Amino acid sequence: MFNPTVKLFIHSESFSLHKRFMEKCINYFLSQYNVLFVSDYKNAQLIISTTPVFEVVTNTPIIYVYPSLTNVDLQNNETRVNYLFPSKNPT
Protein backbone atom coordinates (compact mmCIF):
# COMPACT_ATOMS: atom_id res chain seq x y z
CA MET A 1 0.00 0.00 0.00
CA PHE A 2 1.26 3.43 -0.94
CA ASN A 3 1.31 5.92 1.94
CA PRO A 4 2.36 9.33 0.62
CA THR A 5 4.41 11.66 2.78
CA VAL A 6 2.80 14.96 3.68
CA LYS A 7 4.89 17.80 5.10
CA LEU A 8 3.09 19.88 7.71
CA PHE A 9 4.14 22.99 9.59
CA ILE A 10 2.38 23.79 12.86
CA HIS A 11 2.33 27.38 14.04
CA SER A 12 1.14 27.75 17.61
CA GLU A 13 1.75 30.29 20.32
CA SER A 14 1.21 27.55 22.88
CA PHE A 15 3.92 25.79 24.82
CA SER A 16 6.02 23.21 23.00
CA LEU A 17 4.35 20.45 25.01
CA HIS A 18 0.98 21.47 23.59
CA LYS A 19 2.47 21.64 20.11
CA ARG A 20 3.69 18.05 20.51
CA PHE A 21 0.19 17.06 21.64
CA MET A 22 -1.20 18.60 18.44
CA GLU A 23 1.38 16.74 16.35
CA LYS A 24 0.42 13.42 17.96
CA CYS A 25 -3.30 14.04 17.36
CA ILE A 26 -2.75 15.03 13.75
CA ASN A 27 -0.39 12.12 13.15
CA TYR A 28 -2.95 9.67 14.57
CA PHE A 29 -5.83 11.18 12.59
CA LEU A 30 -3.81 11.13 9.35
CA SER A 31 -2.53 7.59 9.87
CA GLN A 32 -2.98 6.75 6.17
CA TYR A 33 -0.14 9.20 5.44
CA ASN A 34 3.49 9.45 6.49
CA VAL A 35 3.26 12.76 8.31
CA LEU A 36 6.44 14.77 8.49
CA PHE A 37 6.41 17.90 10.65
CA VAL A 38 8.85 20.47 9.29
CA SER A 39 10.44 23.33 11.20
CA ASP A 40 10.26 25.84 8.34
CA TYR A 41 6.90 26.74 6.82
CA LYS A 42 8.58 27.19 3.44
CA ASN A 43 9.13 23.40 3.29
CA ALA A 44 5.52 22.54 4.15
CA GLN A 45 2.72 21.38 1.90
CA LEU A 46 0.17 22.57 4.45
CA ILE A 47 0.40 25.05 7.32
CA ILE A 48 -1.73 24.52 10.41
CA SER A 49 -2.01 27.57 12.66
CA THR A 50 -3.78 28.27 15.93
CA THR A 51 -3.66 32.01 15.34
CA PRO A 52 -5.07 33.95 12.41
CA VAL A 53 -2.23 36.41 12.98
CA PHE A 54 0.10 34.00 11.16
CA GLU A 55 0.25 35.92 7.92
CA VAL A 56 3.02 34.98 5.55
CA VAL A 57 3.50 35.47 1.86
CA THR A 58 3.18 31.94 0.59
CA ASN A 59 1.22 29.82 -1.85
CA THR A 60 1.07 27.07 0.77
CA PRO A 61 -2.47 26.53 2.04
CA ILE A 62 -3.09 27.55 5.65
CA ILE A 63 -5.71 25.99 7.91
CA TYR A 64 -6.62 27.83 11.09
CA VAL A 65 -7.56 25.58 14.01
CA TYR A 66 -8.55 25.96 17.64
CA PRO A 67 -5.72 25.36 20.12
CA SER A 68 -7.82 22.49 21.50
CA LEU A 69 -7.77 20.89 18.02
CA THR A 70 -11.42 19.89 17.73
CA ASN A 71 -12.74 16.95 15.72
CA VAL A 72 -13.91 19.41 13.09
CA ASP A 73 -10.37 20.79 12.89
CA LEU A 74 -8.98 17.27 12.44
CA GLN A 75 -11.55 16.48 9.75
CA ASN A 76 -10.75 19.73 7.93
CA ASN A 77 -7.04 18.85 8.05
CA GLU A 78 -7.77 15.41 6.62
CA THR A 79 -9.93 16.86 3.84
CA ARG A 80 -7.19 19.30 2.87
CA VAL A 81 -4.46 16.65 2.92
CA ASN A 82 -6.66 14.33 0.84
CA TYR A 83 -6.99 17.17 -1.65
CA LEU A 84 -3.19 17.23 -1.96
CA PHE A 85 -3.17 13.56 -2.97
CA PRO A 86 -6.18 12.94 -5.25
CA SER A 87 -4.83 9.59 -6.49
CA LYS A 88 -4.83 8.30 -2.90
CA ASN A 89 -8.60 8.69 -2.64
CA PRO A 90 -11.22 6.84 -4.68
CA THR A 91 -13.59 9.01 -6.66
C-alpha positions, 0 to 999 in steps of 0.5 A: 500500500502506498502511503504518501508523505505529507509535510506539515508545519504547525504554528502555535503560540502555545507551549512546546508540550501542547504543540507536541500534543497537536502533532500526535493528534494530527499524526494519529488522525492522518494515519494513512499518510506518512506525516512529516512535521517540518520546522520551516513553513517554506518546506511545508505542503500545508500550514496549520495555525492556531492564530489567524495572525500568522500571515506569511506570503506563501502559496502554501495553504493555511488551515486555522484551528482551535488550540484544543484541536477539535474533531472538526479541525482534524476532519478539515485537516484530513480533507485538505491533505486528501486534496493534496493527494487525489490519487490516494482517494477513490472518486 
